Amino acid sequence: MDEALSLPATHPQQAERDELIRRLAEAYALAAELRDRDAHLRIAMEASKVVAYQWDIPNDRVTRLRSSHEPGASLEDAGTFESVVARVLAPDQDRFRADIHAALASADGIYRTEVRYRRADGEVRWVSESGRVVRGPDGKAARMVGITFDITERREAEEALRAAEAQLREQAERKDEFLAMLAHELRNPLAPIRNAAQLLRLLAPAEPRLDRAREIIERQVDHLVRLVDDLLDVSRVSRGKISLQREALDLREVASHALDVSRPHLEARRHQVVLAMPEAPVRVDGDFTRLAQVFSNLLNNAAKYTEAGGRVALTLSIEGSEAVVVVADTGRGIEPAEIGRLFEIFYQAERHLDRAEGGLGLGLSLVKSLTEAHGGSVAAASAGPGLGSTFTVRLPLIG
């Protein structure tokens, strides 16, 4: 009788104890999970050099979450806003304040800045801060929360890169000045040499061996003049000294003139020359001399790298709003890996290293610079070694 009466009294107590134990177990598991997450967060912050912060605006207290994952680590008091500002280097303090106030005044409350900051141990580090203003129910700023990244290595790398770029610019300027000086110094003796060769032609007696010697001198002087002129043009282009004398031109006349200029080189190698142009004018806005130089350089290049008795074609046509000039040859062709570098200054492809044809690797660089100065473009193509080359110049038409 007593046992039957005691069962109902103990059953609810046992159930309550079981429920309490279940809840305690869940709470313990949740606490353990939160501790693990907190530890993982702190480890990640420490590895990535990140510090989380909060600024209690009404009470003016700044706290930071330590990156240490040791047990018991918690928020640390970083002082007031002004005490934080005091650790920012003086030249950066105005920007730091301005960025904070801009965030407080903005609708979205987003805050970002990059400043130099003096740590407690005295070391100065570059930091990037990002945060957001949190507003209370009354719309007033209650706190700002965010993170601080240590970006010292990045800023030092950027500074090193800027210094390297400045050094490269200085070296390029010195190179351009040297090229200009070299070209002028080389040009000075060429005129007397040419004049002396002409005097020998006029004053010396007719004799086949002397005539042959004079022809060699005159031909080599002409070659040197072309090299020096290319050097001068490259130095002018590099320094932005090229001044185009632009006017409305019929590109057919420019192409014909360029062919006349290059004809001695083409004929010297007994090339078959093909010229194809439309009957109607092809009008562009350009500098006659410079455009003729573009086409002549391409023709000379084709003559140089096409075996004797080859074929060189110059074709002028209209495609949409562009004039298109194509110089094609049956010469040595171009390796695919070389196509992208052909227009670099001083570039000489491997196939040209025998230097039999001479040259400084300036002609195609000038072609590119002068074409682009006219608002046009130039491209090279080849099916491969031994299969010839094609150079295509495109220039905007005028009405």
C-alpha positions in Angstrom: 0.0 0.0 0.0 2.9 2.4 1.0 4.9 1.5 -2.2 1.9 2.1 -4.4 1.3 5.5 -2.8 5.0 6.6 -3.2 5.2 6.0 -6.9 3.2 9.0 -8.1 5.2 11.3 -5.7 8.7 10.3 -6.9 7.9 10.1 -10.7 7.6 13.8 -11.3 10.8 14.6 -9.4 12.8 12.0 -11.4 11.4 13.5 -14.7 12.4 17.0 -13.6 15.9 15.8 -12.7 16.2 14.1 -16.1 15.1 17.2 -17.9 17.5 19.3 -15.9 20.4 16.9 -16.7 19.4 17.1 -20.4 19.4 20.9 -20.4 22.7 21.0 -18.5 24.3 18.6 -21.0 23.0 20.8 -23.9 24.3 23.9 -22.2 27.6 22.3 -21.6 27.9 21.2 -25.2 26.9 24.6 -26.5 29.4 26.3 -24.2 32.1 23.9 -25.4 31.2 24.7 -29.0 31.3 28.4 -28.4 34.7 28.0 -26.7 35.9 26.1 -29.7 34.6 28.7 -32.1 36.1 31.5 -30.0 39.4 29.8 -30.0 39.3 29.2 -33.8 38.4 32.9 -34.3 41.3 34.1 -32.2 43.7 31.7 -33.9 42.6 33.0 -37.3 42.9 36.6 -36.1 46.4 36.0 -34.8 47.5 34.3 -38.1 46.1 37.1 -40.3 47.2 39.9 -38.0 43.7 41.1 -37.4 42.4 42.9 -34.3 38.7 43.4 -33.7 37.6 46.6 -31.9 34.6 48.4 -30.6 34.2 52.1 -29.7 31.5 52.8 -27.2 30.7 56.3 -28.4 28.5 57.7 -25.6 31.0 56.6 -22.9 34.0 57.2 -25.2 35.7 53.9 -24.5 37.6 51.8 -27.1 38.1 48.1 -26.5 39.9 45.5 -28.5 39.5 41.7 -28.7 42.8 40.2 -28.1 44.0 37.8 -30.9 45.5 35.4 -28.3 43.7 32.1 -28.0 44.8 31.4 -24.5 42.1 30.6 -22.0 40.7 33.6 -20.2 41.7 36.1 -23.0 39.0 38.8 -23.3 38.5 42.4 -24.4 41.2 44.8 -23.5 40.7 48.5 -22.7 42.4 50.7 -25.3 41.4 54.0 -23.7 39.4 56.9 -25.2 39.2 58.0 -28.8 41.8 60.7 -28.3 44.2 58.2 -26.7 43.8 56.1 -29.9 44.4 59.1 -32.1 47.5 60.0 -30.1 49.1 56.7 -31.2 48.5 57.5 -34.9 51.5 59.2 -36.4 51.1 63.0 -36.5 51.1 63.3 -40.3 48.2 60.8 -40.5 46.1 62.1 -37.6 44.0 64.6 -39.7 43.1 61.9 -42.2 42.2 59.5 -39.4 39.9 62.0 -37.7 38.3 63.0 -41.1 37.6 59.4 -42.0 36.0 58.7 -38.6 33.8 61.8 -38.7 32.8 61.1 -42.3 31.5 57.6 -41.2 29.6 59.2 -38.3 28.0 61.6 -40.6 27.2 59.2 -43.4 23.9 57.3 -43.8 25.5 53.9 -44.1 28.1 54.5 -41.4 30.9 52.7 -43.3 34.4 53.6 -42.2 37.7 52.9 -43.9 41.2 54.3 -43.5 44.9 53.5 -43.8 47.3 55.1 -41.3 50.6 54.6 -39.5 50.2 53.5 -36.0 52.6 53.3 -33.1 52.2 50.1 -31.1 52.7 49.9 -27.3 56.3 48.6 -27.9 57.1 51.7 -30.0 57.2 50.0 -33.4 55.4 51.9 -36.1 53.1 49.8 -38.4 50.8 50.5 -41.3 47.3 49.5 -40.5 44.1 49.3 -42.5 40.9 49.8 -40.5 37.3 49.0 -41.6 34.3 49.4 -39.5 30.7 50.5 -39.3 28.7 52.8 -37.0 25.8 51.1 -35.1 23.0 53.4 -34.2 20.5 53.1 -31.3 16.7 53.3 -31.5 16.9 57.1 -31.4 19.1 57.1 -34.5 22.2 58.4 -32.7 25.6 56.7 -33.0 25.9 54.2 -30.2 29.1 52.4 -31.2 31.5 51.6 -34.0 32.7 48.1 -34.5 35.3 46.8 -37.0 38.6 45.3 -37.6 42.2 46.4 -38.0 44.6 44.7 -40.5 48.4 45.0 -40.3 49.4 46.0 -43.8 53.0 47.0 -43.2 54.4 44.4 -45.6 52.0 45.4 -48.3 52.8 49.1 -48.0 56.6 48.4 -47.9 56.2 46.3 -51.0 54.2 49.1 -52.7 56.9 51.6 -51.7 59.6 49.4 -53.1 57.7 49.0 -56.3 57.2 52.8 -56.6 60.9 53.3 -56.0 61.8 50.7 -58.6 59.4 52.3 -61.1 60.9 55.7 -60.5 64.4 54.3 -61.0 63.3 52.7 -64.3 61.7 56.0 -65.5 65.0 57.8 -64.7 67.0 55.1 -66.5 64.6 55.4 -69.5 65.0 59.2 -69.6 68.8 58.8 -69.5 68.6 56.2 -72.2 66.5 58.6 -74.4 68.9 61.4 -73.7 71.9 59.2 -74.6 70.2 58.1 -77.8 69.6 61.6 -78.9 73.1 62.7 -78.1 74.6 59.6 -79.8 72.5 60.2 -83.0 73.6 63.8 -83.2 77.3 62.9 -82.6 77.1 60.2 -85.2 75.5 62.5 -87.7 78.1 65.2 -87.6 80.9 63.3 -89.4 78.6 61.8 -92.0 78.1 64.9 -94.1 81.8 65.5 -94.5 82.3 61.9 -95.5 79.6 62.1 -98.1 81.0 65.4 -99.4 84.5 63.9 -99.7 83.2 61.0 -101.6 81.4 63.3 -104.1 84.6 65.4 -104.5 86.5 62.2 -105.2 84.0 61.4 -107.9 84.5 64.9 -109.5 88.2 65.3 -109.1 89.7 61.8 -109.2 90.5 60.3 -112.6 88.1 57.7 -114.0 89.3 54.4 -112.8 87.0 51.3 -112.2 88.6 50.5 -108.9 88.2 54.0 -107.6 84.6 54.2 -108.8 83.9 50.9 -107.0 85.4 52.3 -103.7 83.4 55.5 -104.0 80.2 53.6 -104.5 80.9 51.5 -101.4 81.6 54.6 -99.4 78.4 56.4 -100.6 76.3 53.3 -100.1 77.6 52.7 -96.5 77.1 56.4 -95.7 73.5 56.2 -96.9 73.1 53.2 -94.6 74.6 55.0 -91.7 72.3 58.0 -92.3 69.2 55.8 -92.2 70.4 54.2 -88.9 71.1 57.6 -87.4 67.8 59.0 -88.5 66.0 56.0 -86.9 67.9 56.6 -83.7 66.9 60.3 -83.7 63.2 59.4 -84.4 63.2 56.8 -81.6 64.6 59.4 -79.2 62.0 61.9 -80.3 59.1 59.4 -79.9 60.4 58.3 -76.5 60.5 61.9 -75.3 57.2 62.9 -77.0 59.1 65.2 -79.3 57.5 64.0 -82.5 55.3 66.7 -84.0 53.0 65.6 -86.8 52.3 68.0 -89.6 48.8 66.7 -90.3 46.7 67.5 -93.3 44.1 65.8 -95.5 46.0 63.3 -97.6 45.3 60.8 -100.4 46.9 57.7 -99.0 47.5 56.4 -102.6 50.1 59.2 -103.1 51.8 58.3 -99.8 52.0 54.7 -100.7 53.4 55.4 -104.1 56.0 57.7 -102.6 57.0 55.1 -100.1 57.4 52.5 -102.8 59.7 54.9 -104.8 61.8 55.5 -101.7 62.2 51.7 -101.1 62.5 50.7 -104.7 66.4 50.7 -104.7 66.4 48.1 -101.8 63.8 46.0 -103.6 65.5 46.1 -107.0 68.9 45.4 -105.4 67.5 42.0 -104.4 65.6 41.6 -107.6 62.3 41.3 -105.9 59.0 41.2 -107.9 57.0 44.2 -106.6 53.2 44.3 -106.8 51.2 47.5 -106.0 47.4 47.4 -105.8 45.4 50.5 -105.0 41.7 51.6 -105.6 40.9 54.1 -108.3 39.2 56.5 -105.9 41.1 58.6 -103.4 41.7 57.1 -99.9 41.6 60.2 -97.6 43.2 60.3 -94.2 44.3 63.0 -91.8 48.0 62.6 -91.4 51.6 63.6 -91.8 52.7 62.7 -95.4 56.4 62.3 -94.4 55.7 60.2 -91.4 53.2 57.9 -93.0 55.5 57.4 -96.0 58.2 56.5 -93.4 55.8 53.9 -92.0 55.2 52.2 -95.3 58.8 52.5 -96.5 60.0 50.9 -93.3 57.6 48.0 -93.9 58.8 47.6 -97.5 62.4 47.8 -96.5 61.8 45.1 -93.9 60.1 42.9 -96.5 63.0 43.4 -98.9 65.6 42.6 -96.2 64.1 39.4 -95.0 62.9 38.0 -98.4 65.4 35.9 -100.3 66.6 37.4 -103.6 64.0 37.1 -106.4 61.1 37.0 -104.0 57.8 38.8 -104.1 56.7 41.9 -102.1 53.2 43.3 -102.4 51.8 46.5 -101.2 48.0 46.7 -101.1 45.8 49.6 -100.2 42.1 49.2 -99.6 39.1 50.5 -97.6 37.3 48.5 -95.0 34.4 50.2 -93.3 35.7 53.5 -91.8 39.4 52.5 -92.1 42.1 52.6 -94.7 44.0 49.4 -94.7 47.6 49.1 -96.0 49.1 45.6 -96.3 52.7 44.8 -97.0 53.1 41.0 -97.7 56.2 39.1 -98.7 57.3 35.6 -99.5 60.3 35.8 -97.2 61.6 33.9 -94.1 58.4 34.2 -92.1 58.1 34.7 -88.3 58.1 32.2 -85.5 54.8 32.4 -83.6 56.6 33.2 -80.3 58.2 36.3 -82.0 55.0 37.9 -83.3 54.2 39.7 -80.0 57.7 41.2 -79.7 58.4 42.4 -83.2 57.4 46.0 -82.5 59.6 46.3 -79.3 62.4 48.7 -79.6 65.8 47.1 -80.3 64.2 43.6 -80.5 66.0 41.3 -82.9 64.5 37.8 -83.4 66.7 34.8 -83.2 66.4 34.2 -86.9 68.2 37.6 -87.4 71.1 37.1 -85.2 73.5 36.3 -88.0 73.3 40.1 -88.5 73.8 39.7 -92.3 71.2 42.3 -93.0 72.3 44.8 -90.4 69.9 47.1 -88.6 69.3 48.1 -85.0 65.8 46.7 -84.6 64.2 50.2 -84.7 62.2 50.1 -87.9 59.2 48.2 -86.7 59.2 50.1 -83.4 58.9 53.3 -85.3 56.2 51.9 -87.5 54.1 51.1 -84.4 54.8 54.5 -82.7 54.0 56.6 -85.8 50.9 54.6 -86.7 49.5 54.9 -83.2 50.3 58.6 -83.3 47.9 58.8 -86.2 45.2 57.0 -84.3 45.8 53.8 -86.2 47.1 50.3 -85.5 49.6 47.8 -87.0 49.7 44.0 -86.7 52.0 41.3 -88.0 51.1 37.8 -89.1 52.9 34.8 -90.5 52.0 31.2 -91.2 55.5 30.2 -89.9 59.2 30.1 -90.8 59.7 30.1 -94.6 56.1 31.0 -95.3 56.4 34.8 -95.6 55.0 37.6 -93.5 52.2 40.1 -93.6 52.0 43.5 -91.9 48.7 45.3 -91.8 48.3 49.0 -91.0 44.9 50.5 -90.3 44.2 54.2 -90.3 40.9 56.1 -89.7 39.4 57.6 -92.8 38.1 61.2 -93.1 35.1 62.2 -95.2 
